[in-house]
Amino acid sequence: MPQDLSPLWISLKTSFLATFITLFLGVGTAYWMLGYRGKGKSFIEGIFVAPLILPPTVVGFLLLLFFGNNGPVGKLLQPFNLTIVFTWYGAAIAAMVVSFPLMYKTALAAFEQIDSNLLRAARTLGAKELTIFWRVSLPLAFPGILAGATLAFARALGEFGATLMLAGNIPGQTQNIPMAIYFAVEAGDMNEAWFWSIAIVIISFSGIFITNIWQEQRHKNKSANREEDIQIKLENQSCSLLPNAANSGLFIDIEKQLASFHLQIAFHTDNQPLGLLGSSGAGKSMILRCLAGIETPSQGKIILNGRVLFDSEQRINVPIRDRRIGFLFQNYALFPHLTVAQNIGFGLPKESSDGNIKVEIEKQLIAMELQGLGDRYPHQLSGGQQQRVALARALASQPEALLLDEPFSALDTHLRSQLEQQMTETLADYSGVTLFVTHNMEEAYRLCPNLLVLEAGKEAHHGSKYEIFKYPATINVARITGCKNFSRAASESNQIVAAIDWDCKLKVVESIPEQLSYIGIRAHQIIFKNDHNQENTFPCWLVRTSETPHRITLFLKLHSPANNHHDYHLQAEVYKEKWVTIKDKPFPWYVYLEPSQLILME
């Protein structure tokens, strides 16, 4: 064991100081670069990681040019009789520079792993960017940041080349452990070299080992909690929510150019839930994101209850946190490091007293049947419970508009049905504007009195659900609302339409549109008859069947038997009880297409 232990204290002193400074610089720089969209981003990042790529002696030489007596910093310090070169401060600076890239890249990766919906949810709840950093981003990225700090400390502890160039090898002042090893080997003192080598390995691996143990224990605790079986009985209960001032509704008239289509939509809605229905990629979620301020339209206006949230002409674009929008994301976006109660209270005004916050949180817990779960974390909840926490969080901030982005998509059929009932009651008591995005027509029909059907970013049909399902404007709207039977059509006379693809003529009761293109009928409205002399009744042959738990879909060919499984005209849906009564009857069967159920489309 060497008599002089100063290399140990110098190494620890410089490494801890370098790591402390690097921690703040690396985390701050990483968070800034995460949101930086300016020019030269690649060049700036190249400068940040350069010490990781360049030889340490080159880094030390550049530091010497910068901090030396003739360098810019050296000249600034000369009037104060201060110097960096050949001091332990220089050793700390060298260690800081070479360890910075590890801290920066690790912190950047940790921030990038955070679900962006969590940050968007925080903004919709009114949180400022600094609040989001301290309460969401930093806690979630902390394990990665801690790992980066550990690596940075180990790198600073082992720094040799840059330190030698800037601080030199002054025993008792700048000679750290790597220098002590080098000069011990050079002097032939292998015992001392072994001592310092073992010391630096133990110190470095101790930090890494402790960090790994902490992370493994943290992961085990989460896994154990996740395995707990939490069963909370779901009961329908109406909830009194959000006393609101009189609403003037929502007006949207926006355009946004996207990669696959051009979103161009204009509509007005009041406090009755409006369902946005359409296929994937139709622009439903993009409308919500533009309304919330997550995305910015190319042009147009968004006005909520008389407040202009966006106006491209007047250059108004209200920040997300000031829009008073409640957003229920598809994956719920609950903050995983906060309890249920903390999640619900996240968006409550900070000036509220602790007592008022607790009262509001408890009110939401009761309303959403979450009593007793306030101290649990999101990963300890079922999918249905997570959804109700997210809804309670959105409503607790008393938003003027509530945006629901496919909230039932991750739930099983039974739970979806139960939560739909609760959602219906919740929305009935909510007096703000509600937009409900879904691609499930039955879900939209049950929850929303009015529907807006979208196709490739444009309005295809907007009206009451009864009107849209009874009189869809186009064949695409009919398809989206579940109609499966279509034929090209031409007007024959006042009440007669020729169904070209079905090779028949049909009597209708609706007025025939001037630009008639298609005629259709829904599968469940096809009727089987024994009387084949009745109008709109045609012989048919069964091609094949498709079975669901309660219904049978029959693929039928009109007028003659089919040539193959794809040769059919109509799909008819019947309950299994009805199927039992007709399946053994000889062919042909006879189908009746009731005139009042026929859909005429332009």
N, C-alpha and C positions, 0 to 999 in steps of 0.2 A: 504494500500500500504506500503510495507516494506521501512524502511529508507535506507537500504543498497541495492543498485541495482547492486552490483558487479557481482552476479551470471548471470545476463543478459549479461553483457559485456564479461564476461569470456566465457559463452556459445557461444555467437556470434563469438568471436575471435577464439576460438578453432575450432568451426564448419566450419567457412569459410576457415581457414587454412587447416583443414583436407580435406575439399571438394576440394579445389584447388589442393592439392597434389594428392588426390585420382583420380581426373579427368585425370590428365596426366598419372599417373601410370595405372589406369584402362583401359583407351583407348589404351595406348601403349601395355599393356599386352594382351588385347583382340585381337588387330590386329595381334600381333605376334602369339598368339595361333590359330588364324583362319587359318594361313598357316603352322603351325607346324605339321610335319608328323613323328617326331622322336619317339623314345621309351619312355615309361613312361608318355605319355600324360595324361592318366587318373589320375595317381598319382600326377602329377604337378597341374592339375586342382583341385584335391581334397585338396591340400594345399591352393590354392587360395580361395576356398569357405569355408574352415574350420571355420573361424570366424563367419560365418553365422549359423553354426551348433552347435559349442561348446558353453557352457554357458559362458556369459561374464566374470564371475569370473575366470573361467579356462583360458580364453584368457588373462585376466589381470595378472594372476599368471605367465603365460609363458612370458609375456612382462617384468614382474618384474625380472624373472630369466635372461632375455636377457639384459635388460638395467640397472639392479641393480648394486650396487658398486662391487659385486663379479662376475657380468656377463661379457661377452666378450666386449660389448659396454661400460659398466661402467668402466672397466679397461683401455680401450683406452682413455677415457675422463679424468681420474684421473690426469695425468700429466698437463692437462690444467685447472685444478681446476673447471671442469664443471660436472654437474650432470643432469640427466633426471628425476629421481625419485623425487616426491613431488614438481614438477614445472608445470606451465601451458603448457610447451612444452610436458611434459609427458601426460597431458590431451589431447592435440592435437594428439599425436601419438596413444593413445588408441582409440580416435574417428576415426582416419584415418584407423586403422586396422579393426575395426568392420564394417565400412561403405564401405571398399574396395570391398567385394564380390558383393554388390548390383551394384556398378558402373561397375565392371568387367562383370558380367553376362548380364546386360542390354546393355552395349556396344557391347558385343559379339553377342547378339541376333540381334542388329541393323546392324552390319556388315554382319551377315549371311543372312539377308533379301535382301541384294543388289543382283540384277541379275548378275550372274557370267559372262554373255555375255558382260555386260558393261565394266567389268575389262579386258576381253579378247579384246574387241574392242579398248580400250585405249592402250593396249600393241601392237596390230597390227598397231596402228597409231604412234608408236615409243616412247611412253611415258615411262619414268623410273618409278620404283616402288614408289619412294618418291613423284613424280609428281602425280601418280595415287592416292596415299593416300590423298594428299592435295586437288586435284582438283575433284576427283570422290568419293572415299570412305567416307572421312570425311564429305563433304557436304550432301551426301545422308543419312548418318547415324546420322547426327546432331540432328534431333528430338528425336531419341532414346537415344542419349548420354545426351541431355538436361534433359530428363526424369530421366535417371540414376543419373545425378548430383543432381537433386532435391530430389530423394529418399535417396541418400547418405548424403545430407545435413540434411535431417530430421532424419536419423538414427544417425548421429554424434551429433545432437542437443540433442537427447534423451539418449545418452550413460551414463550408471551409473556404472555397475559392474566393467568393465575393468579399467575405470578411477579411481574409488575408490582404486583399488589394486595398480595401478601404480603411481597416482598423489596424492592420499589421499584427505581429505576434509579440506582444509585450507581456511577459509573465506578470501575473497579478493584476493586469489592467484589461488586456484584450485577448489574452490567450485562452480560448475556449477548449472544450474537450477534443473536438476533431484536430485542432492544432497541436494539443498536447500529445495525441496519438502519433501524428505525423513526425513531430520532432523527437519523440521518444524512439521511434523506429529508426530515424536518421542517426540518432546517437547510439543505437545498438542496445537500448534498454528495453528489451522485449517484455519484461515483467510489468513495467509501467504501462506499456502500450496495451498489454492484455487487460490490465486493471481498468483503464479508461474505456476500452472497447466494450468490456462487459458492462460497465456502468451505463454507457450510452444506450446499449441494447436494452438493458433492464428498464431504464427510464422511458424509452420510446415505446416499448411493448406494454409497459404498465398502463400508459395512457390509452393505447388502443384497446387493450384487454378490458379495462374498466368501462370504456365506452361501449364495447360489444356486449358485455354482461348487462349493462343498463338497458340497451336496446332489446336484447333477448328477453329480459324480464318484463319489459314493457309489452312486448309482443305476446308473451305467455299470459299476462294479465288480461289483455284484450281477448285472446282466444278463449280463456276460461269464462269470461263474462259473456262472450258470444254464444257459448254453449248452454247458458242458462235458459230454461224453458219458461218463458213469460207468457201467460195466457190471461188476457183481459177480456171479459165478456163484452161484446158489442151490442148495444141497444140503441134503437132509434130515439133520439131526443132532439127536439127543436131547441135552438139556442138564440137568445136575444143578443144581437150583435150590432155594434156600431151605429149609434144614433147619429144620423147625418143630416146635414142641411139639405134643402131642396136641390135636386140635381137638374142640370140642363142636358146631361148626357154626354156622349162622346161623338166627336166628328173627326173623321179621318179622310184625308185626300192626299195620298202620297204616291211617289214613284221611287223605285230603286232598281238599278241595273245589277243583275246577278249573273253568275257564270252560265246558268242553264236556262234562265228566263228573265223577263222584265216584269217586276212587280209593279202593277199599276191598279190601285184600288181606291175607291171612294165609297164611304157609307156613313150612316148615322145610326146610333143606337141609344136607347134609354136605359132604365134600370132593370129591364127584363133580360135575363141571361141570353146572350147571342152565341150560338154554336158556329164555329168555323169548321166546315166540313169539306173534305177533299182528299185526294190521294196523296201519297208521300211526295214531297217536293213541290206541292201546289202553292206554297207560300204562306201557310197558316201560321207556323211558328215565327216566321220573319215579321209578320204583322205585329205579333206580341212583342218581339224584340225591339221593333221600331217604336212602339208605343211606350215601352219601358225605358227607352233611351240607350239600350245595349247596342243597337245598330242605329245608324243615322241615314235617313232617306236621302236620295239624290235631290229631291225637291218635293214641295207640297206643304201641307199644314196638318197639325194634330191639336185639337182643342178639347179639353176635358173640363166640363162644368164651368165653361167660360174662361178658363185659364189656357193661354196659348203655351203648349209644351214645345211645339216645333213650328217654325215658319221660315222656309228657305228664303223668301223674298226679304223679310225683315231681319234675317240672320238671328233668329231666336232658336236656341237649342238648350232647354232647361236641363241641368245635370240630373243624372239618374236619382240621386239622393233627395232631390227636391220635387220630384214628380208625384209623390204620394201614390205609388203604384204597388200593389201586393202581387207578387209573382210566385206561383206554385210551379216549380220546375218539374220536368218529367222524372228526374232522379231525386227530387225533393231538396237536394242541396242543403242538407242539415250540416251544421258545423260539428264535425266529429269529436272535437276536443272540448265542446261545451255540453252541459247537461240539458235535459229537456227544458227545464225552467229557464236556463240561461239562453237557450235558443229562442224561446218564445219572447223573452224580455229583451232580445238584442236590439230590436227596432224601436223600443219605447223611448220617449224623450229623456235625455240625460238629466234635464232639469227637474224631472219628476222625483218626488221623495221616494225613499226606499219602501215606505208603507204603501204608497199608491202603486208602485211597480209590482209589489208582491200581490196586491189585490187584483190587479189586471191579469197577472200570470195565473193566479188561482182561478179566476173567472174563466179563462180560456181552457185550463185543464179540466174544469167541470163540464164546460160546454162540449168539449171534444171527448169526454169519457176517458180522460187520462189521469184521473185521481191516483195518487200514490206513485206516479212515475216521474215526478219532477226532478228527482235526483239521479235518474238513470241517464246513460249516454245513448246516442242514436244506434250504435251497434248492438245494444242490448234490447232493442225493440223489434217487433215484427214489422213487415212491410206496411200493413195497414196502420199500425201505430205511428210509424214514421211519417206516413202521409198526413195523418191528423195533426201531428206536431208541426209539420210544415204549413198546413192550413191555419193552425192557430197562430203561428208566428207571423204569417202574412196578414191576418186579420187584426192582430194585437196593435199594429201600428196605425190602425184606422185609415186604411187607404181609400181613395176615391174611386179606384178601379181595381178589380181583382182579375188577374190573368191566370188561367189554368191551362197548362200545356200537357195534354194527354196524362192526367193525373192517375188514371187507373191502368195504364199500360203494363205496369210491373206486377200486377196483383192477379191472384188466381180467381176463377169464375165466382166461387162462393163469396169470397171476401169483397170482390168488386161489386157484387150485388148489394151487400150490406152497406158498403161505403157510399154507393150511389144514393141509397135512400137517405143517409145522413147528409150527403152533399146537397140533395134536393131541399131538405129542410133548412140547411144552413143558408143556401142561396135565397130561399124564400124570405128569410129574415134580414138579409143583407140589402141595404138600400143603395149601394153604389152600382157602378157599371161592371158587368161581368162578361168576359170573353172566354169561351171554352173551346179549346182546340182538340179535335179528335178526328180519326179516320173511320171510327165506328159509327155507322148511321143509327143503329138502335140506341147507343149511348147518347148521341146527340138528340134523338127524338125524345128520350125520356127526360132529359135534364133541361132542354132549352126550348122555350116557346117559339123563338125565331131562329132562322138559320141563314148563314151566308155560305153558299157553295162556291168553292174556288177551283179554277182550272188554269194551270200554268201562270199563276200570278195575277189572274184577272177574275172579276166577278162573273160567275156563270148563272147564278140565280140568288136572289135575296128576298126573303119574305117569311111568312109564318110557316111552321113545319107542316101544317095541314095542306097549305097551298103547294109547297114544293114537292111533297110526296104524292099529292093527287094530280098536280099539273106541272110536272118538271118541264122546264123551258127547252131543254135540248136532250139529245140522246146521252151525252156525257153526264148531265145532271141525273138523268134516270138511272144510269149505271151506278153512279156514286150512291144513290139512294136505294140501291139493291135490286133494281129491275133487271131481269135476265133474258127477257124475250123481246126481240126486235125484228122488224122487217122493214125493208124499204117500202115506201107507200106512195100512192098516187090517187088523187081525187077522181072518182067515177061520176058521181052526181051529188045532189044536195046532202044526202046522208049515207052514201056508200063510198067506201075506200077500198082500193085494191091493195092487198098485202102481197107485194111482188115475190118476196123470198118464201112466203108460205103458200103461194099459188092458190089464193082464195080471195073472195070479196066479202067485206065485213060491213055490217050496218053499225053506225056510230050515233051517239046522241049529242056529242059535243059539236060546236061549230068547227068546220074544217078550216084550218089556217091556210092563208093564201100561199105560203111557202112550205107547204107540207112536205116533209122528207121521210119521216119514219112513223111507224105505229108500233106500240108495245103493250104488253100486259104483264103484270107481276105473277110470279110462279104460283103463289098461294091463292090467286084469284081465278085460276083455271078450274072449271067445274066439269065433272064427268056425268054424262047423261045417258039415259036409256032410249029416249025419243030422238031419233036421228033426223027427223023432219023439221025440227025447230031451226029458225034462222041462227046464223053464226055457229052452227053445230057441224063438226067435221069428223070423219073417221080417222082413227090413228092407230099406230102400232108401237108397242114398247120396244125401245132400242136397248136400254140398259138402265140400271138404278144406282143410286148413291145413298148411303144410309147415315143418319145422325142418330143420337140417342132417342129422339122423339119423332123424327120425321123421315120420310122417304122422298128423295128427289127422283122423278120419273123423266127420262129423256124420251120424247115422243116424236115419231115421224108421221106427218099428215098424209092422207090419201093412199099410201102404199107402204109395204114393208121396207125396212132399211137395208142398205147394201153392206154397211159396216157400222162400227160403234160410234163413228163420228158423223154419221148421216142422220141428223135429227133436226126438227124445226123448233120444238118447244121444250121448256123445262117446267114441270108441274111439281108442286110440293104438297104432300098430303100427310096427315097424321098417320101413325102406324095402325090405328084402329080402322081408319078408312081403307088403308092398303090391304088389310085382311079381307075386306069385303069385295075388292075388285081384282085382286091378283090372279085368281083362278078363272076369271071370265074369259071366254074365247074372243079372239080378235076378229074384226076390228072393234076397238073401243070407240066411244064418241066423246069428244070434248066440246064444251060450250064456252065461247068467248063472249062474256056478257058485254053488251054495248056500253053500259055505263062505266065499266072498268077499263076500257081501252084508252090508251094514252096516245094523243096525237102530238107530234113534235115537229118543230121547224128545223 
